[in-house]
Amino acid sequence: MNSKIDEKDFLACCGSKKFAEEMASSGPFASLDQAVDAARDIWFNKVDVNGWLEAFAAHPRIGQNPSAKHPSDASAQWSKGEQSTAMQTASDSSLQELSEWNARYWKKFGFIFLICASGRTASEILAELKRRYLNRPIVEFEIAAQEQMKVTELRLAKLFATKVKDASISSENTETVAKKAGEDRVSIIGAHLTAPSESSAGKTHRTRPPITTHVLDIARGSPAAGIEVRLEMWKGNQPRPLFGEEDVSGCWVLEGSSVTDKDGRSGQLMGMVDALNPGVYKISFNTGKYCPSGFFPYVSILFEIRESQKWEHFHVPLLLSPFSFSTYRGS
């Protein structure tokens, strides 16, 4: 990557000054993958709560036009583009309802409702806003940070595509970077990825294992360190374990195990492979050892990865308290 990317460019991707400073000092980046990997580490491990809130505040509320708070013209333009589907599918009544729920959300949580809005209709966004409004504040804060990271990755892809074009590199390299940026954008908004061409098969592009997790203790409001974690995959005559039946047609095969660190993140649970084997996976957490007085001796989360998703990344966190838990697919 020959075209220079400076702090101002990174601030357009994420409105936290700390994030922009760290990204600028960590560069230059040889590829979009390298930049995204650094961005994730900086956002989740180096930017503090104030930095997260600063980034949230740089966004307009869903359904509203960008304001002077935007860090740059590029940021404002990207915000308009990200909300374009929502605005095109909104009626006067749905915009009014969005405005009312935005206000209710702000009153409860103290920051704007943040969602990676690209490709989402107004009705989809409103339904998600209502669903997340029921969350506890600490849970919602974590989800909002995950959504900010999705937006940041999307904008980094746009930034790199723009810089490559400005640098006027060869048409072959331009096509490659644009294709990669497009694939990243599709992955971020949760659509189906297409398989890479035969010429790229066998090359390792990932910078982390394809399945990761972390644990947040929502009762204490802190990461949960020291929890044993196991990742297993279903193998057997049946493609998946059947609900309500004994596992006589197959068994769970261990992929890897680890223990969460001080940030609540597990170590490597599987090898660094490009293409995941499609199938049903299970992540289990030894919650009884972590919280002996809690309700759950252990927690297992089952999820299925389909053929069309084998090139994607799956982050499956656990939000835990002594008497409840929840999960979601993160980025």
C-alpha positions in Angstrom: 0.0 0.0 0.0 1.9 3.1 -1.2 -0.7 5.8 -0.6 -0.3 7.4 2.8 -3.1 7.1 5.3 -2.9 9.5 8.2 -4.6 10.1 11.5 -7.4 12.2 9.9 -8.3 9.3 7.7 -8.6 6.9 10.6 -10.7 9.4 12.5 -13.2 9.3 9.7 -13.4 5.5 10.2 -13.9 5.8 13.9 -14.6 9.0 15.8 -12.3 8.1 18.8 -9.1 10.3 18.8 -7.2 7.6 20.7 -8.1 5.1 18.1 -7.0 7.3 15.2 -3.7 8.1 17.0 -2.9 4.5 17.7 -3.8 3.4 14.1 -1.6 6.2 12.7 1.3 5.2 14.9 0.9 1.5 14.1 1.0 2.0 10.3 1.8 1.9 7.6 -0.2 -1.2 6.8 0.7 -3.5 3.9 -2.9 -4.7 3.4 -6.5 -4.2 4.5 -6.3 -7.4 6.5 -3.4 -6.1 8.5 -5.2 -2.8 9.2 -8.4 -4.5 10.3 -6.5 -6.8 12.6 -4.7 -3.8 14.2 -8.0 -1.9 14.4 -9.7 -4.7 16.4 -6.8 -4.9 18.8 -6.7 -1.1 19.4 -10.5 -0.7 19.7 -11.1 -3.5 22.2 -7.8 -3.4 24.1 -6.4 0.1 24.0 -9.3 2.5 23.7 -11.0 3.2 27.0 -14.7 3.8 27.9 -14.4 7.5 27.2 -13.0 6.7 23.7 -15.9 4.4 23.0 -18.4 7.1 24.0 -16.5 9.6 21.9 -16.8 7.3 18.8 -20.5 6.7 19.5 -21.2 10.4 19.7 -19.6 11.0 16.2 -22.5 9.2 14.6 -25.9 10.8 13.8 -29.0 9.1 15.2 -30.5 6.6 12.8 -32.9 8.5 10.6 -31.2 11.8 11.0 -28.8 13.7 8.7 -25.1 14.0 9.7 -24.3 17.0 11.9 -21.3 19.2 12.5 -20.1 16.6 15.1 -18.7 14.5 12.3 -14.9 14.3 12.3 -14.7 14.8 8.5 -16.6 15.3 5.3 -15.7 11.6 4.4 -17.3 10.5 7.7 -20.5 12.4 7.0 -20.7 11.1 3.5 -20.2 7.5 4.7 -22.9 7.9 7.3 -25.4 9.1 4.7 -24.5 6.1 2.5 -24.7 3.6 5.4 -28.2 4.9 6.2 -29.4 5.1 2.6 -31.4 1.9 2.6 -33.1 2.8 5.8 -34.0 6.3 4.5 -35.3 4.9 1.2 -37.5 2.4 2.9 -38.8 4.8 5.7 -42.2 6.4 5.8 -43.0 9.6 7.8 -44.6 7.4 10.5 -41.6 5.1 10.8 -39.2 8.0 10.9 -41.3 9.5 13.7 -41.3 6.2 15.6 -37.5 5.9 15.1 -37.1 9.3 16.6 -39.2 8.5 19.6 -37.3 5.2 20.2 -34.0 6.9 19.7 -34.9 9.3 22.5 -36.1 6.5 24.8 -32.8 4.6 24.1 -30.7 7.7 24.9 -32.5 8.3 28.1 -31.9 4.7 29.3 -28.3 4.2 28.2 -26.8 7.6 27.8 -25.5 7.1 24.3 -27.0 6.9 20.8 -28.4 3.6 19.4 -25.5 2.3 17.3 -26.0 -0.3 14.5 -24.1 -1.2 11.3 -27.0 0.1 9.2 -25.6 -0.7 5.7 -28.3 -2.6 3.7 -30.8 -2.6 6.5 -34.4 -1.3 6.1 -36.0 1.2 8.5 -38.3 -1.5 9.8 -35.4 -3.9 10.5 -33.5 -1.2 12.3 -36.5 -0.2 14.4 -37.2 -3.9 15.4 -33.5 -4.2 16.5 -33.7 -1.0 18.4 -36.8 -2.2 20.3 -35.2 -5.6 21.0 -31.9 -4.1 22.3 -33.7 -1.5 24.4 -34.6 -4.4 26.8 -30.9 -5.1 27.5 -29.1 -4.3 30.7 -26.8 -1.2 30.2 -23.5 -3.1 30.5 -24.7 -5.7 27.9 -25.8 -3.0 25.5 -22.6 -1.1 25.9 -20.6 -4.2 24.7 -23.0 -4.7 21.8 -22.7 -1.1 20.7 -18.9 -1.4 20.8 -19.2 -4.5 18.5 -21.4 -2.6 16.1 -18.9 0.3 16.1 -16.2 -2.2 15.1 -18.4 -3.4 12.2 -18.8 0.2 11.0 -15.0 0.8 11.4 -14.2 -2.3 9.3 -16.6 -1.2 6.6 -15.1 2.2 6.4 -11.5 0.9 6.4 -12.4 -1.2 3.4 -13.7 2.0 1.7 -10.7 4.0 2.7 -8.2 1.4 1.4 -10.1 1.1 -1.9 -10.0 4.9 -2.3 -6.3 5.2 -1.4 -5.5 2.4 -3.9 -7.3 4.2 -6.6 -5.6 7.5 -5.7 -2.2 5.9 -5.9 -2.9 4.8 -9.5 -1.4 1.4 -9.1 -1.7 -1.3 -11.7 -5.1 -2.3 -12.8 -4.5 -5.8 -11.7 -3.7 -4.7 -8.1 -6.6 -2.3 -8.1 -9.0 -5.1 -9.1 -7.5 -7.4 -6.4 -7.8 -4.8 -3.6 -11.3 -3.7 -4.7 -12.4 -7.4 -4.7 -10.9 -7.9 -1.2 -12.6 -4.7 0.1 -15.9 -5.9 -1.4 -15.6 -9.3 0.3 -14.8 -7.7 3.6 -17.8 -5.4 3.3 -20.1 -8.3 2.6 -18.7 -10.3 5.5 -19.2 -7.3 7.9 -22.9 -6.9 7.1 -23.5 -10.7 7.5 -24.2 -11.6 3.9 -23.0 -14.8 2.2 -19.5 -14.9 1.0 -18.6 -16.6 -2.3 -15.7 -19.0 -2.3 -12.3 -17.7 -3.6 -11.0 -18.6 -7.0 -8.8 -21.6 -7.5 -5.8 -19.4 -7.9 -6.1 -18.2 -4.3 -7.0 -21.7 -2.8 -4.5 -23.0 -0.3 -3.2 -19.5 0.7 -3.7 -18.5 4.3 -5.3 -15.1 4.6 -6.6 -15.2 8.1 -4.8 -13.3 10.9 -6.6 -15.2 13.7 -8.5 -18.5 14.1 -11.9 -18.5 12.4 -13.8 -19.2 15.7 -13.1 -17.1 18.7 -14.9 -16.2 22.0 -14.7 -14.0 25.1 -16.6 -14.0 28.4 -18.0 -10.9 30.1 -19.2 -11.1 33.7 -22.2 -8.8 33.5 -22.9 -9.1 37.3 -19.4 -7.6 38.1 -19.2 -5.5 34.9 -15.8 -6.9 34.0 -14.2 -9.6 31.8 -14.3 -13.1 33.2 -10.8 -14.4 33.6 -9.8 -18.0 34.3 -12.8 -19.8 32.6 -12.0 -23.1 30.9 -13.3 -23.2 27.3 -13.6 -26.1 24.9 -14.5 -26.1 21.2 -15.9 -29.3 19.7 -17.3 -30.3 16.3 -20.1 -32.8 15.6 -19.0 -35.9 13.7 -21.3 -38.8 12.8 -23.7 -40.4 10.4 -26.2 -37.6 10.9 -25.2 -34.1 9.7 -26.2 -32.7 13.1 -27.2 -33.9 16.6 -31.0 -34.4 16.8 -33.0 -32.6 19.4 -34.4 -34.8 22.1 -32.5 -37.9 21.0 -29.4 -39.7 22.3 -26.2 -39.0 20.4 -26.0 -42.6 19.1 -25.4 -41.6 15.5 -22.2 -39.6 16.2 -20.0 -37.8 18.7 -18.4 -34.5 19.6 -14.7 -34.2 18.6 -12.5 -31.8 20.4 -11.0 -29.1 18.3 -9.1 -27.3 21.1 -9.3 -25.9 24.6 -8.1 -22.8 26.4 -8.6 -20.6 29.5 -9.8 -17.0 29.3 -7.2 -14.3 30.0 -7.5 -11.1 32.1 -9.5 -9.5 29.2 -11.9 -12.5 29.2 -10.6 -13.7 25.8 -9.8 -17.3 25.1 -6.6 -18.5 23.6 -6.5 -20.3 20.3 -9.2 -22.9 20.1 -8.4 -24.2 16.7 -5.8 -24.1 13.9 -5.3 -21.2 11.6 -7.2 -22.5 8.6 -8.7 -20.5 5.7 -11.8 -22.6 5.1 -13.8 -23.9 8.0 -15.3 -27.4 7.8 -19.1 -26.8 7.5 -21.0 -28.4 10.3 -22.3 -28.0 13.9 -19.9 -26.7 16.5 -20.1 -26.4 20.3 -18.3 -24.0 22.6 -18.5 -25.0 26.3 -17.6 -22.9 29.3 -16.8 -24.3 32.8 -19.0 -21.7 34.5 -19.5 -23.8 37.6 -15.8 -23.6 38.5 -15.8 -19.9 37.9 -19.0 -19.2 39.9 -19.6 -22.2 42.3 -22.7 -20.5 43.7 -24.2 -19.9 40.3 -27.1 -21.6 38.6 -25.1 -23.1 35.7 -22.5 -25.9 36.2 -21.4 -25.3 32.6 -22.8 -23.6 29.5 -22.6 -25.0 26.0 -23.5 -23.0 22.9 -24.2 -24.9 19.7 -24.1 -23.2 16.3 -24.0 -24.3 12.7 -21.6 -23.1 10.0 -22.9 -23.6 6.4 -20.9 -24.2 3.3 -21.5 -20.7 2.1 -20.1 -19.3 5.4 -16.8 -21.3 5.7 -14.7 -18.3 4.7 -16.2 -16.0 7.4 -15.1 -15.3 11.0 -17.3 -16.4 13.9 -16.9 -14.7 17.3 -19.3 -16.3 19.8 -19.1 -14.5 23.1 -20.7 -15.4 26.4 -22.4 -12.7 28.6 -22.7 -14.3 32.0 -24.2 -13.7 35.4 -24.9 -16.2 38.2 -28.5 -16.8 37.1 -28.6 -15.9 33.4 -26.5 -15.9 30.2 -26.8 -14.7 26.6 -24.8 -14.9 23.4 -24.7 -13.5 19.9 -22.6 -13.7 16.8 -20.0 -11.0 16.8 -17.4 -9.9 14.3 
